[in-house]
Structure formats: structure tokens, C-alpha cells
């Protein structure tokens, strides 16, 4: 306390020389009650205030408590230096929410402003401009020096750091060298951040073998950070410390690389003929005439069971082939059959029309190839949206199809929605929500939350679930709780994106943009991060900023180290929509002409989810009560799953077009769990329905659910296309 007494003495001397007076002063105390201020040294701050009011004996004091918003404003009168009522009030505050300096200057009175904060503003980027003498007081080891310095410079203020200075005569004798190795599996983890809490400016990186060495004192907290993973250890007499970080999705990304390097010289059949497998860059499945049994009497027998993810229709009819997952809501679920480069007439699951394949001689087939995905089927345009079955004959000739009476697909039972599916929209039950429900009123429930928060803090879904619990009763409290995610030093991707989706769902565009920027800052290697920033700008009305981001994605300039092609379809639709609707207000000089033509749909559906590890099936039920499933599973579409993990995206779009698609639609979702064993993190899934997409009367609505129970079926959305 010796150094603190000296600091406060110098502060009092400064006050004396700037105008010591017994006249009443106007004083505003801005008291930061955000979550990070739980680590404040309140006794030092009390000591400082005691010194201040010994000098300022008479004062009219406004006490502003703030976190992500102004929490409260209380007025006090100090006489003869007695500030005990203020001290009592300061002891009653709870610490919750992120930090926002916005509006402080609107509430602060003219006069002295004593601002107690660690400077970690994360809800706003603005800096208040006070009308008076500003004193910024910090008592936290872990504080944002740059933010506090900027605040001081703009206001010509004074920074009072209550941290005691190290005694140069004794500090070196107390310092010890702590060393160790950071392991990732059995190998060393290089480039991890290592530092002692409170001395972030002295951080170092682990070397190529994962080794590190830092100086610290017994009782200090050693912090190890790598990506979104973090470990802390209180230093003691043991000066050799090893850390072990477990693998997550990194191992799967390495598998992708190794798979792409296998059998480099192999040739495969594509929509454009034979190509080198490595050159193509996408997966296909093929069989040759050697794989077709001599006893096969029909082409149906030749194909059945030979391809994963491919199923035939009633009576195993090839004309009704489906190549899951279907990625269109155009009404027709059946794939396209191409024989020797010529597309055949397609069957149509929407109208019931059936095209014959009986003319195909299985003994005349040289090879059969299945193509799925936009990259594999782009030659055939929208006809290939449900997949393409390429058949090459030995004679390279095609007989004319034998005509026949068309069957009524309505008689089939395999894709008719009977309306008997149990839609489970039961109320979410978790231990912490059970505890909250015991509160007899809002304040009691909030107090229960404060008492349980530390216990569930590491659950990525906790704060989002608590936000949902309070949202209907008090939006301000709900958003304050949600903003705590931004207070976390290393919030995970699933938690941050879950917060982002919730903000969009409830139209909090400002917080959505702040969250998206945080995600991009923390996870710049995910292409989804760039798209989310663009969408947040669009939702907030910042159309030029949104267009700039989307355009940077399609031309690759957003990050030249990343491949954005996995989201080209979604991003391209957003560019076209922006250019069409806001052309007069936009600079489109850098937009490629191919994105300047308008797209119109009866409706466009955009699916977003926060957990890339999740597997689920979305069932689309059309107005004719026919359904198809889009499978986000490793079995259903392994290629897409690997692309998502490798490039980091979790968004998909679906288009509804055509006169027959008007009417009532239902979207059901079945959750199949997470691919990684032991990962129990739930998934937040959001569907944006954009009616009359690309038209003057375009409008949107949001639907969202939480997926947690395996095999649980829920209704995601019910909407009407007109």
C-alpha cells in the first residue's frame, strides 16, 4: 500500500494546485460493472475515493453504473468529505454484461468525472467526450491500455493506475523462470501464446517443439492460448510445467489433404469426358462393365446397390433415381440420366410423370458414373441440380425410348407426407433453467442466474439459453446477459456464431455486427466469418459495406489465402439482390457483370447453423404434401462436409420457384448428433425465408430452433408462398 498512498498523495497535490476549494463541486462517478470488472481491486478504489473526498469536501455526485448499457443513475450529496452512502451503493452492484462507453457523456454532469474502468470496451467503438476534468482510474491487472490512453488523449484527461509498481530492488529476487512444453497429441505445439496474466505485453510464442520459458512469481497466473483454446495455471514452487491440448477439427482437415493426394494419375468420368482425378477436385463414383453382373436383365439391376447415397424409386425403377442429398425445392427430386452425352427425358416427382428407361441394355453398358454437387453437374444447369447419372454404352448408340402409359405418382407412398410425423417442440429443460424457474419474479430469477453463472460458464450454450429465458420478460437484461460472451477472452466459434444468429433472429443488428467482427477477428481462416460480416452490414442498412465484403469474397481479395468457392452461390445471390434493390445508392463499378443481373424466386430459404460438427436432416414438405430430405450428414454428402470443415462455412440456400410451389410449406428437422465422439454441444439452426426474392415486394422472416436431443424431430418453420 506504500506506493498507493504515494500515488494518492500526488493526486491530492495535483487537485490542490488545480483549484482546491470548499465550494460545492459537481462530480460524476462512472462505475464500470461489466463482467470483466469482477477482478477489480475495490479496496484500492475506495482508498482513492477517500483521498479524493478529503480534498473535495462538498460535492453533488451523480453515480453512473454501466456495462453494455447505463444500468442506473443515482444522485448523492457529499458534505464534509463524507461519501459513505456512495460507498454503500458501490458495494451493492452485480457484475454482468459487456462494456460500452456510449452515452456516458450524455449522462455525465459538467465538472469532475471519475471513470473507474479497465477500458475493455467491446460493444461500441466510440469514445465519449466529457465536459469536464476526466480522471480514468484502473485497478485491474488485465486492462486495455490502448483504449484507456485514447480516452485520456481525446478528453485531455488523467490516467490513474492504482496498480502498485514493482520495487526494482526486490522484484528480480522474487522472479523465477518457469519452463515447459505444450503438446498437441504426442507432438509439440508451436506458436502458442504464453504469458503471465497482467503482463500481456510480455507474451512469447512456443517454439517449433512446443517449448517455452517465461519469468514469473509464485501466485501469478500463467496463460497458454492457441486459437480458441486456453489453459491457465497458478504458478507455485514447481518450475517445470507441461500442457496438453486435445485435437478437434484439425485432424479431420489433415485427412482432407491426404485424401486429395491419393492416386494422382487416376482418370475419372465427368460431365465433360475423361479427366485426371486430381485436376477435377471433386469426388465421383463409377462402375465399369466388369461390375455389372452377366445375369442383369435390366439397367435397374445394374445400378441397384452399386453407389452410396443413390436410391431407386418404386419397384427399383432407375427413372426415379434419387441422389441424396437433394439441394433444390423445385418440386422434382429425381436425377437426370445422360446416355452417351445426351440428356434423357426426366421423370418428375412433382407432377407424377415417368420417363421410361426400359430400352437400356445392361450388357451394352461400358460404364456408369454418378455426379453430385454443383461443381460436378454445372454442364447441365438446373437439370442436373438433383444429380446426374452418366451412362456410356459400348456401341455409343442410343435407341429411342419406348413409349408407354405414364403412371400416376400420386399412387406412390415413398415421398407422400402423411402429416403423422411427431413434431417435438417441447420446452427446453436443462439443470440451470430448472433452477431459474424457481424464481418467483424477475429479480429472483436474475439473482439465481448470478449465483449459478460460474458453474455453467464453460458451457457454450449456457448464456444463449439464459438469454432466451429472459428475453420475453426483459429485453435489456437478456441482451446484457448475452453480451457476456464478448467479455470472454477466448470465446469459441460455436458460442460466438450462436450469439450472432440470435441477434439476427431478434433484429439486434448492431450487436450482430459487433459479434460478426469479433468472429472475423478471431477466426479469419473461416470463409463464413467474412459472409457474416457482410450480412450484418446488410441487415443494419449498411449496403455499400455489405456489397464490398461480398464482392471481395467472390473475387478472392477478402483473404487471398482462402478459397471462397464453396459459398459462391449464396454470396452471388446476395450481390445480385443488393444490386437490384439498392442500385441507385451503390457504387457497383467493381462488381462483375455476371452478378448484375437480377434473380427472382417465389421464395428463397437460407439455412444457418453454428456447430459445424452437427449432423441433421431437413425435411421439406411442399403444398402437394410431397416431401424430400436434405441431409447434412457425413454419409449423405461427405464431400460437402469435408469442404465445410476445410474452408469453414455453415450456410446453404434453397430456391422455391414455379406456379405449383405456391401454398403452405413445412420444414421439419431431425437432429442426428455430432460427428466427434464426446462432443455434446447443441446446435442453433436458423432459417431465413425471403418471400418474393428479387421482386419489389420482397420481405423476410426468421425461424430458429435449438437442436440437442439425438433423433429429436422438430418443426423449424411453417410458411406460405403466394
ChimeraX attribute file (.defattr): number of C-alpha atoms within 10 A of each C-alpha:
attribute: neighborCount
match mode: 1-to-1
recipient: residues
	/A:1	11
	/A:2	8
	/A:3	14
	/A:4	17
	/A:5	16
	/A:6	11
	/A:7	18
	/A:8	20
	/A:9	15
	/A:10	12
	/A:11	17
	/A:12	20
	/A:13	13
	/A:14	12
	/A:15	15
	/A:16	13
	/A:17	8
	/A:18	9
	/A:19	8
	/A:20	14
	/A:21	13
	/A:22	13
	/A:23	10
	/A:24	14
	/A:25	17
	/A:26	18
	/A:27	26
	/A:28	26
	/A:29	22
	/A:30	25
	/A:31	21
	/A:32	30
	/A:33	26
	/A:34	27
	/A:35	22
	/A:36	25
	/A:37	27
	/A:38	14
	/A:39	13
	/A:40	19
	/A:41	15
	/A:42	15
	/A:43	10
	/A:44	19
	/A:45	16
	/A:46	13
	/A:47	15
	/A:48	21
	/A:49	19
	/A:50	18
	/A:51	17
	/A:52	18
	/A:53	18
	/A:54	14
	/A:55	19
	/A:56	24
	/A:57	19
	/A:58	22
	/A:59	23
	/A:60	17
	/A:61	22
	/A:62	21
	/A:63	22
	/A:64	21
	/A:65	21
	/A:66	26
	/A:67	26
	/A:68	26
	/A:69	21
	/A:70	19
	/A:71	16
	/A:72	9
	/A:73	15
	/A:74	12
	/A:75	12
	/A:76	14
	/A:77	17
	/A:78	20
	/A:79	15
	/A:80	13
	/A:81	18
	/A:82	17
	/A:83	20
	/A:84	11
	/A:85	11
	/A:86	19
	/A:87	13
	/A:88	10
	/A:89	11
	/A:90	16
	/A:91	9
	/A:92	8
	/A:93	13
	/A:94	14
	/A:95	17
	/A:96	24
	/A:97	26
	/A:98	30
	/A:99	29
	/A:100	23
	/A:101	25
	/A:102	19
	/A:103	15
	/A:104	21
	/A:105	17
	/A:106	11
	/A:107	15
	/A:108	22
	/A:109	19
	/A:110	15
	/A:111	17
	/A:112	20
	/A:113	24
	/A:114	21
	/A:115	21
	/A:116	21
	/A:117	27
	/A:118	26
	/A:119	27
	/A:120	22
	/A:121	23
	/A:122	18
	/A:123	23
	/A:124	15
	/A:125	12
	/A:126	12
	/A:127	20
	/A:128	15
	/A:129	17
	/A:130	22
	/A:131	15
	/A:132	19
	/A:133	15
	/A:134	21
	/A:135	19
	/A:136	21
	/A:137	22
	/A:138	26
	/A:139	22
	/A:140	21
	/A:141	17
	/A:142	18
	/A:143	19
	/A:144	15
	/A:145	13
	/A:146	11
	/A:147	15
	/A:148	22
	/A:149	17
	/A:150	14
	/A:151	23
	/A:152	18
	/A:153	11
	/A:154	12
	/A:155	18
	/A:156	16
	/A:157	19
	/A:158	18
	/A:159	17
	/A:160	18
	/A:161	16
	/A:162	22
	/A:163	16
	/A:164	14
	/A:165	11
	/A:166	10
	/A:167	9
	/A:168	8
	/A:169	7
	/A:170	9
	/A:171	11
	/A:172	13
	/A:173	9
	/A:174	10
	/A:175	13
	/A:176	15
	/A:177	11
	/A:178	19
	/A:179	15
	/A:180	16
	/A:181	21
	/A:182	25
	/A:183	18
	/A:184	15
	/A:185	11
	/A:186	10
	/A:187	13
	/A:188	19
	/A:189	21
	/A:190	19
	/A:191	18
	/A:192	21
	/A:193	17
	/A:194	23
	/A:195	23
	/A:196	23
	/A:197	19
	/A:198	14
	/A:199	12
	/A:200	15
	/A:201	9
	/A:202	12
	/A:203	15
	/A:204	17
	/A:205	18
	/A:206	20
	/A:207	16
	/A:208	13
	/A:209	14
	/A:210	20
	/A:211	19
	/A:212	23
	/A:213	19
	/A:214	17
	/A:215	16
	/A:216	22
	/A:217	20
	/A:218	14
	/A:219	11
	/A:220	14
	/A:221	17
	/A:222	21
	/A:223	17
	/A:224	23
	/A:225	17
	/A:226	16
	/A:227	13
	/A:228	12
	/A:229	13
	/A:230	15
	/A:231	13
	/A:232	15
	/A:233	14
	/A:234	13
	/A:235	19
	/A:236	13
	/A:237	10
	/A:238	9
	/A:239	15
	/A:240	12
	/A:241	15
	/A:242	12
	/A:243	17
	/A:244	15
	/A:245	17
	/A:246	10
	/A:247	10
	/A:248	11
	/A:249	12
	/A:250	10
	/A:251	9
	/A:252	13
	/A:253	16
	/A:254	11
	/A:255	12
	/A:256	15
	/A:257	11
	/A:258	9
	/A:259	9
	/A:260	14
	/A:261	10
	/A:262	11
	/A:263	11
	/A:264	11
	/A:265	11
	/A:266	10
	/A:267	15
	/A:268	17
	/A:269	22
	/A:270	23
	/A:271	20
	/A:272	10
	/A:273	10
	/A:274	11
	/A:275	15
	/A:276	15
	/A:277	21
	/A:278	17
	/A:279	10
	/A:280	16
	/A:281	11
	/A:282	17
	/A:283	19
	/A:284	17
	/A:285	16
	/A:286	18
	/A:287	17
	/A:288	12
	/A:289	18
	/A:290	10
	/A:291	14
	/A:292	20
	/A:293	12
	/A:294	11
	/A:295	10
	/A:296	14
	/A:297	13
	/A:298	17
	/A:299	20
	/A:300	21
	/A:301	17
	/A:302	23
	/A:303	23
	/A:304	15
	/A:305	12
	/A:306	16
	/A:307	15
	/A:308	13
	/A:309	15
	/A:310	19
	/A:311	19
	/A:312	18
	/A:313	16
	/A:314	14
	/A:315	8
	/A:316	14
	/A:317	20
	/A:318	27
	/A:319	24
	/A:320	24
	/A:321	26
	/A:322	22
	/A:323	26
	/A:324	24
	/A:325	24
	/A:326	22
	/A:327	22
	/A:328	20
	/A:329	24
	/A:330	18
	/A:331	23
	/A:332	21
	/A:333	27
	/A:334	27
	/A:335	28
	/A:336	27
	/A:337	26
	/A:338	21
	/A:339	18
	/A:340	16
	/A:341	14
	/A:342	11
	/A:343	16
	/A:344	15
	/A:345	15
	/A:346	19
	/A:347	24
	/A:348	18
	/A:349	21
	/A:350	19
	/A:351	14
	/A:352	16
	/A:353	15
	/A:354	20
	/A:355	21
	/A:356	21
	/A:357	20
	/A:358	16
	/A:359	14
	/A:360	20
	/A:361	16
	/A:362	23
	/A:363	18
	/A:364	15
	/A:365	21
	/A:366	18
	/A:367	19
	/A:368	24
	/A:369	20
	/A:370	26
	/A:371	25
	/A:372	27
	/A:373	22
	/A:374	18
	/A:375	15
	/A:376	22
	/A:377	22
	/A:378	14
	/A:379	13
	/A:380	16
	/A:381	9
	/A:382	14
	/A:383	18
	/A:384	23
	/A:385	23
	/A:386	26
	/A:387	29
	/A:388	26
	/A:389	26
	/A:390	23
	/A:391	23
	/A:392	22
	/A:393	20
	/A:394	13
	/A:395	10
	/A:396	13
	/A:397	11
	/A:398	14
	/A:399	8
	/A:400	8
	/A:401	14
	/A:402	10
	/A:403	11
	/A:404	9
	/A:405	9
	/A:406	12
	/A:407	12
	/A:408	12
	/A:409	19
	/A:410	14
	/A:411	9
	/A:412	13
	/A:413	11
	/A:414	12
	/A:415	17
	/A:416	17
	/A:417	17
	/A:418	10
	/A:419	9
	/A:420	6
	/A:421	11
	/A:422	11
	/A:423	15
	/A:424	13
	/A:425	13
	/A:426	7
	/A:427	6
	/A:428	12
	/A:429	8
	/A:430	10
	/A:431	8
	/A:432	17
	/A:433	17
	/A:434	11
	/A:435	13
	/A:436	21
	/A:437	14
	/A:438	11
	/A:439	15
	/A:440	9
	/A:441	11
	/A:442	15
	/A:443	10
	/A:444	14
	/A:445	18
	/A:446	18
	/A:447	14
	/A:448	18
	/A:449	20
	/A:450	14
	/A:451	9
	/A:452	14
	/A:453	15
	/A:454	9
	/A:455	9
	/A:456	14
	/A:457	13
	/A:458	12
	/A:459	13
	/A:460	19
	/A:461	20
	/A:462	17
	/A:463	25
	/A:464	23
	/A:465	18
	/A:466	20
	/A:467	22
	/A:468	16
	/A:469	17
	/A:470	19
	/A:471	16
	/A:472	9
	/A:473	12
	/A:474	12
	/A:475	13
	/A:476	15
	/A:477	19
	/A:478	22
	/A:479	24
	/A:480	20
	/A:481	25
	/A:482	25
	/A:483	27
	/A:484	22
	/A:485	23
	/A:486	22
	/A:487	20
	/A:488	13
	/A:489	11
	/A:490	16
	/A:491	21
	/A:492	19
	/A:493	20
	/A:494	21
	/A:495	22
	/A:496	24
	/A:497	24
	/A:498	26
	/A:499	26
	/A:500	24
	/A:501	24
	/A:502	22
	/A:503	20
	/A:504	21
	/A:505	18
	/A:506	11
	/A:507	14
	/A:508	17
	/A:509	20
	/A:510	17
	/A:511	22
	/A:512	28
	/A:513	24
	/A:514	19
	/A:515	27
	/A:516	27
	/A:517	19
	/A:518	19
	/A:519	24
	/A:520	19
	/A:521	12
	/A:522	18
	/A:523	18
	/A:524	17
	/A:525	17
	/A:526	22
	/A:527	25
	/A:528	24
	/A:529	22
	/A:530	26
	/A:531	24
	/A:532	25
	/A:533	25
	/A:534	28
	/A:535	25
	/A:536	27
	/A:537	22
	/A:538	19
	/A:539	18
	/A:540	18
	/A:541	12
	/A:542	13
	/A:543	21
	/A:544	20
	/A:545	17
	/A:546	25
	/A:547	27
	/A:548	18
	/A:549	22
	/A:550	27
	/A:551	23
	/A:552	18
	/A:553	25
	/A:554	21
	/A:555	16
	/A:556	15
	/A:557	13
	/A:558	18
	/A:559	15
	/A:560	11
	/A:561	9
	/A:562	16
	/A:563	18
	/A:564	25
	/A:565	16
	/A:566	20
	/A:567	21
	/A:568	15
	/A:569	13
	/A:570	17
	/A:571	24
	/A:572	19
	/A:573	20
	/A:574	23
	/A:575	24
	/A:576	22
	/A:577	22
	/A:578	23
	/A:579	24
	/A:580	18
	/A:581	15
	/A:582	12
	/A:583	15
	/A:584	9
	/A:585	11
	/A:586	15
	/A:587	13
	/A:588	18
	/A:589	7
	/A:590	11
	/A:591	19
	/A:592	12
	/A:593	10
	/A:594	9
	/A:595	20
	/A:596	17
	/A:597	11
	/A:598	17
	/A:599	15
	/A:600	18
	/A:601	16
	/A:602	20
	/A:603	24
	/A:604	21
	/A:605	19
	/A:606	16
	/A:607	17
	/A:608	20
	/A:609	23
	/A:610	23
	/A:611	20
	/A:612	19
	/A:613	23
	/A:614	25
	/A:615	21
	/A:616	22
	/A:617	19
	/A:618	21
	/A:619	19
	/A:620	22
	/A:621	23
	/A:622	26
	/A:623	17
	/A:624	18
	/A:625	15
	/A:626	20
	/A:627	24
	/A:628	25
	/A:629	21
	/A:630	19
	/A:631	20
	/A:632	21
	/A:633	21
	/A:634	16
	/A:635	14
	/A:636	20
	/A:637	20
	/A:638	13
	/A:639	17
	/A:640	17
	/A:641	21
	/A:642	16
	/A:643	15
	/A:644	21
	/A:645	18
	/A:646	21
	/A:647	19
	/A:648	22
	/A:649	24
	/A:650	19
	/A:651	19
	/A:652	16
	/A:653	20
	/A:654	16
	/A:655	17
	/A:656	23
	/A:657	19
	/A:658	10
	/A:659	10
	/A:660	14
	/A:661	21
	/A:662	17
	/A:663	13
	/A:664	15
	/A:665	19
	/A:666	17
	/A:667	18
	/A:668	20
	/A:669	25
	/A:670	22
	/A:671	22
	/A:672	19
	/A:673	23
	/A:674	21
	/A:675	14
	/A:676	11
	/A:677	7
	/A:678	7
	/A:679	12
	/A:680	16
	/A:681	18
	/A:682	23
	/A:683	25
	/A:684	24
	/A:685	20
	/A:686	24
	/A:687	23
	/A:688	19
	/A:689	23
	/A:690	20
	/A:691	23
	/A:692	20
	/A:693	23
	/A:694	24
	/A:695	16
	/A:696	9
	/A:697	8
	/A:698	15
	/A:699	13
	/A:700	13
	/A:701	11
	/A:702	16
	/A:703	16
	/A:704	19
	/A:705	17
	/A:706	19
	/A:707	24
	/A:708	18
	/A:709	13
	/A:710	15
	/A:711	14
	/A:712	17
	/A:713	21
	/A:714	21
	/A:715	20
	/A:716	21
	/A:717	19
	/A:718	13
	/A:719	14
	/A:720	14
	/A:721	19
	/A:722	12
